[in-house]
Amino acid sequence: MNMACLPFLICLLLISFCKCDDQLTQAKQLHPGDVLGSKSGVFALGFFSPGTSNKSLYLGIWYHNIPQRTYVWVANRDNPISTPSSSVMLAISNSSNLVLSDSEGRTLWTTNITITGGDGAYAALLDTGNLVLQLPNKTIIWQSFNHPTDTILPNMKFLLRYTTSDGSANARIMLDYMGTFRFLSWDDSSSSWTVHLQRPASTIDCYTYASCGPFGYCDAMLAIPRCQCLDGFEPDTTNSSRGCRRKQQLRCGDGNHFVTMSGMKVPDKFIPVPNRSFDECTAECNRNCSCTAYAYANLTIAGTTADQSRCLLWTGELVDTGRTGFGDALGRDVTTSIYLVRKWQTKGKQRNDENKKRTVLGNFTTSHELFEQKVEFPNINFEEVATATNNFSDSNMLGKGGFGKVYKGKLEGGKEVAVKRLGTGSTQGVEHFTNEVVLIAKLQHKNLVRLLGCCIHGEEKLLIYEYLPNRSLDYFLFDDSKKSMLDWRTRFNIIKGVARGLVYLHQDSRMTIIHRDLKASNILLDEEMSPKISDFGMARIFGSNQHQANTKHVVGTYGYMSPEYAMEGIFSVKSDTYSFGVLVLELISGSKISSPHLTIDFPNLIARAWSLWKDGNAEDFVDSIILESYPISEFLLCIHVGLLCVQEDPSARPFMSSVVAMLENETTARPTPKQPAYFVPRNYMAEGTRQDANKSVNSMSLTTLQGR
């Protein structure tokens, strides 16, 4: 009878020895061979020796439900246990700390927290892999997730968050002893860990210290990361440690200048110089013959709470720099512009800039004349623009049109810009680029968008403009949910601002310029909703005695083109006047020139405005959102001016200087409008034509409008 009970008693003893619950109380200890498991058995806490070694013992957490033993956290990573394993235990002390100690009472590891009222504290291993020390009321007073070792688990606090479709998936992020950053998940089908992301991802390790040697930098932003030399340097084939050497040796104070390397990780071994402005920082490097580079960046020194000197200097070799793509996201690298000292080949640089100008201007019809006038425009480095736009990310895209896409960017120093990236391989794209550069470089007016620079890089042609936060007029005017932001005072100011901009183009600038594509989407709005005319890609310059021109290649936008231009290819300043008249009528009515809600009696907005004006019912033309708020006299004034601008006879249309006079002084004499001109394509009623009503036309016959 007693013998029959023996197997049962042995089983009880074995179960008592294997601690497989998920809690460790003050009444229990964890010894080598014991396991503390999470409730669902996903993770386990216990002692282990890595590999086949029995010399060092560690306390750690591993995946318990995976056949391949994978450790995710180690308590005593920097203090391995070398004493006999039988004398080691994990327990909760009277101070409510987890303590790893030996038989002599020496502390090998502890949570080392101070807490009052910690009675009844216990440790629990959660199914997330988090070892927590908590009070009976479930208040967590310490957790392993706040003290990661080489692995990041889901739900751990981190600067990066990746969400899988399966929230319970076995996944981890780790940084191995070689500095390789990996994101992995367990694949049951292959019984192995699948790597989803690895940095470095190639044989060139951009994340290993000084991986490209002196004066080299690792470009991790490329599809295949590789080492490159800083500007003014070349690969050093004589040095087995790789790196780069100067193409020309420096001589102190003799023709040395700075070249900017934008978006770079700050090299190691910098010297912070306190209390220096940017110019003073430049001068500091200039007068020190040992200075090889300087940077002006926000920098916080460890152990302090305030930003320290922004002036950083380097002497000797530059090591451990690069373009990593992570920058401040990992809280380590400072990304900035490095101003590198190099021997300046002035004549060569000037020649290169002149060649670039000739490349641009060579496509312009009056390029020789303008070139002799020394057209100036800043060339901006392609890498700087790519970095500013997050490599032309879709999330940075503001819009797109017939000649390319427009992106929002932020240059070094925080200046926001709009970058137009023209399509490659297009002759029209080249002409568009040429027009923009040559024209806007010479135009300065508060109602014209400012060109900050351009970039020619292989087939890439980029235009960099000031960034206007309120986008374009059509973004507000033709959206029922946004048009209320355009009250009448704002609309009236836009009308007057565009008119002043056209006066400048037509008569006040050094050249007479016909825009040829004036429309709501080409009117940009700044932070105060003031208008700026943009997109000069289709513009043309007239000579001093030239009044009109003729072309067989008609470009423009449905509804905005004057009839003589659309049908005969004849354009002049009066063509822009017509487009302006259409824009005025759109602003007053809040409708597009060919709005779908117009009835068959009014094939477009001009026809409706003319009909209501003739019948004395012009009030009915005004947008109902603004009608009740402002004097009707201003509405009638603008409708009158708009109809004068869209008259069929170009000679009857007023010059823009007269338009400005009428808008700014209601007592100015205004002739009675004559029959307006509007052109309705034969397929106007087709839905497809209506949808294309606001697109620019790149190609058109002289008899029928052909949209693209």
C-alpha positions, 0 to 999 in steps of 0.5 A: 500500500505504501509502495503504491504511493511512492510514484505519486510522491515522486511526481509531486516532488518533481512538480514542486522542483519545476517552478512553471508558474508565472509569478515569483513571490517573496516566499520563493526563490529561483535556482538554476534548473528552475523555470518561471514561465509566462501564462501562455508559455510563450516566454520563460525566465531561467538560468542558462550557459550560452553554447556548450560553455558551462563556465559562465551562467546567466539569468535571462528570458527566452522564447519557450514555445520555439524549438530553437533556443532564442534569448531576448533579455539577459539580466547580468550580461556584463557580470556573468556568474562563475561560482558553482551554480548550486549557490546562485538564486534569484529572490525578492529582497525586503526592499522589494528588489529583484536580487541575484546573489550567491551563497555568500550573499554577494549581489551579482545583479539587482533591479536597484529601485527605491520604493516606500510601501512595497510590501507584497511585491512580486515578479511576473513574466508576461506573455509579451516577454516583459519581466515585471516587478509589481505590487499587489494592486498591479502597480508596476515598479520595475520592468525589463522592457525599460532595460533592453539588452540586444533585442527589442520586442513588440510593445517595448518602448522604442523610437520606431513602431512597426505593426504586423497584421498579427499582433501576437506574432513572435517578432523581435528587433536586435542589435548584435555584437557586430553592430548589425541591426535586424528585424526578425519574426519566427516562421513556423513553416521553416522553423527558423527566424526570418529577417525582414530588415537588416542594416547594414544590408550589404557588404559595405557596413555603413553602421560600423565605425569608420567603415570607409576610412579617413575622408571617406563617407558611407552613403546608405541612402543609395539603393546599394550602399557604398563608400564615396570620397568627400568632395575634393578627395579621391580613393587612396590606393596606397593605403591598405586601410582604404579611405581617401586622400586629397586631390590637391594638397592645401597650403595655409591661406593660399586659395583655400575655400569651403565646399558644402556637404549637406545632409551628412552625419557629423564625423567623430572627434570634433572640437566644440567651440562655444559662443560662436555665430555661423560667420564666427565659426567660419572665421575660426576654421579659416584662421586655423591652418590645421582645421579641415572642416567645420559644421554649425549644428544643434548639439547637446553634450551628454550629461547636460540639459542645455544646447551647447555650442553649435560651432564644431571644428575638425582637425586632421582626418575626418572619420566615421561620417556618412549619409545613413538615413536614420539621423536623429531618429535613433537619437545618436547621429547629428545630421548637418552640413559639413563645410569642408576645406579644399583647394579651390579651382576658381577658373574650373568652377567658373567654367563649369557654371558657365557651361551649365548656363549655356546648357540651359540658355541654349534652348531659349529663343533669345538665349544669346541676348540674355546670356550677354546680360549675364543671367544669374541663377544659383545651382543647388546640389542634387543630393541636397535637394534629394535629401530635402524632399526625402528622396522625392517621396510620395508623402512629400508630393504637393501635386503634379502636372503635364511637365512633372511633379512638385514636392515639398522639401526642407533645406539644411537650416530649416528653410521650406521649399517647393521643388518642381521635378521636370520629366526627363527626356522631353523637349517640352520639359527642357523648354519649360525648365529654360523659361522658368530659369531665365524669366524668373531669375530676372523677375522680382515682384511681390505677386510673382513666385520666387525662384530660389535656384535650380539643379541640372544633374544628368537627365534631372532638371529641378526648379526650387521655389519659395514654399507657399503654405496655402497651396494654390487658389483652386485648392480652396475656390473649387472645394465646397468644404474650403471655399468659405475660407475665401471671404470677399475681402480675400478674393478681392485682394487676390484679384488686385494682386494678380492684376498688379503682377500682370502689370509688372510682367507686361510693362514694368519689368525689363522685358515684356512677358506673356504668361500664356497659362494664367489660371487658378491652379497657377495662383499660389497663396502665401501664409496671408493668402496673398497671391503669387503668379507661378509656372512660367514654363509656357511664357514668352518674351516680346521685344521692345517693339513687338506687340503680338506673335503667332504660333502653330503650337498652341499651349494653354488651358481650356476656357482660359485661352482667348479665342484669337490664340486658341483658333489662330495661334495669335497671342499678346498681352491681351491674351493674358488679359482674357485669362485674367477676366476668366479668373475674376469671374471664377472668384466672384461666382466660386465656380469653374469656367466650365462647371458641371452644374451649368445648364445648357442655357449657359455653356460656360461661366462667361456666357452665364455672367454676360446673360445675367449682366445684360438682364440686370441680374448680375447679383445672381452671379455672385457666390452665395457664401459671400453675397450677404457680407459685402457691398454689392457695388464691389461685386458689380465692379469686378463683374464689369471688369471681368466682362471687359477683359473677356471681350471678343475683340482683343483691342477692346480689352483693357491693358492691365494697368487700366484694370488696376486703376478701375479696381482700385478706384471705383470712380475711374471711367469704365466702358460698357462691355461688348459681346464676350468671346467664349469657345465651346468645343463640339464635344463639350457636353461629353463628360470626359471633356468636362473632367479635363477642363482644368488641364493644360494643353500641350498640343492643339490644332487651330480648328478644334481644341484637343485636350491631353 
